[in-house]
């Protein structure tokens, strides 16, 4: 079997994980270097794929091989504009996390090399999830991503890591169980449609199913994605997991793994169940709005830095889901762009927060004050990451958040107007956190706080450059996303609302 580009991209981190594990325990530095080299090679290959991607709305780099013939399952991969953006994000964040987490695994239950190997394993599975064009393959990879994340949280996290890891696993397994029921239902529907059953996305999109069947199958998929996203009220696992995980693990969890939920809503909910998606839109938009406001309000009252950042992400994911189910091209494009930009800004915020916590030995906001006087580079980088998270104009998240709100407003004015409060609340929770952590008199224990070293600055620098660059010029990403969005809109059978231009007396 000829190895395609996507298979090679998926295999590289897996081989890297095995190579990292094979390094003798005594040579911890070498194991880190091996992991970093494989992640950088994967990033380089991903960039090559992105440069050669054909922006025509159809899947590119397709691979299709029969896997389990009796089930109609195929090893099928392909990238559209939505998938390639998230694959690039995955490949980009992995080496950044490895560099930033260079010394974070020393106090874990297992060896440092296992920490780096699990990260590479998660990268490989995530690339597979974003590339899968067979529903059964997607489901297998979707569930498999839980394994490395469980061990990353449970093996290398804080004092309550076991509780957080188990809670994360149970919530995710519950969502996956309901998705499995819908996956089985798709097999039955496909078999009844005549001919051999098939799990290929392209085949299932053509299958006729009754209204009730489509709605029930939609609910199974949507529930799993809502847990993963995470949306209120299925969100409670995230603050615990993010608070107990290492900063790098939190970046992978929120920046990559949670995006599988919103990605799945686009590719599978809209792709396989267009009528059910339109039927569920009013309820989903209300849940998204609740997530926006609830996440922001609860973030304001947090006393733990990492829990605060986790709640901000719940609010951000509310915006992403809102843009998806607004069912407008601007909203859907903005949501996909938001997934990418949120990965950049949240990664920067979690990593700088991790640098701060590792120096002080505490995640409590009350234990800080006056940091900007003793560590100005750290404080300045933290402020930049915070301003990016609140979508300051000129930084990349602003473009995506504006597109989501504008796209939603064109069809659902009340929802969009209320959601604007989320922007106001974002300014509150970010600026209040910065004020309490960085300004004022220098508190006891802060006097000897060291500023960022070269490695830490080197890890954050690419994020800063990309946040500024795509904030000024987002066109390259938007051009990749738009054809896929137009194809999805056409499949769902919705069109953008034409703008109403008032007619003057002289024009009548």
ABEGO torsion letter per residue (X at the ends): XBBBAAAAAAAAAAAAAAAAAABBAABAAAAAAAAAAAAAAAAAAAAAAAAABBBAGBBBGBBBBBABAAAGBBBBBBBBAAAAAAAAAAAAAAAAAAAAAAAAAAABABBAAAAAAAAAAAAAAAAAAAABABAAAAAAAAAAAAAAAAAAAAAABBAAAAAAAAAAAAAAAAAAAAAAAAAAAAAAAAAAAEEBBBABAAAAAABBBBAAAAAAAAAAAAAAAAAAOBBOAAAAAAAAAAAABBAAAAAAAAAAAAAAAAAAAAAAAAAABAAAAAAAAAAAAAAAAAAAAAAAAAAAABABAAAAAAAAAAAAAAAAAAAAAAGBAAAAAAAAAAAAAAAAAAAAAAAAAAAAAAAAGBABAAABEGAAAABAAAAAAAAAAAAAAAGBBGBAAAAAAAAAAAAAAAABAAAAAAAAAAAAAAAAAAAAAAAAAABEBBBBGAAABBBBBAAAAAAAAAAAAAAAAAAABAAAAAAAAAAAAAAAAAAAGBBBBBBBBBBBAAAX
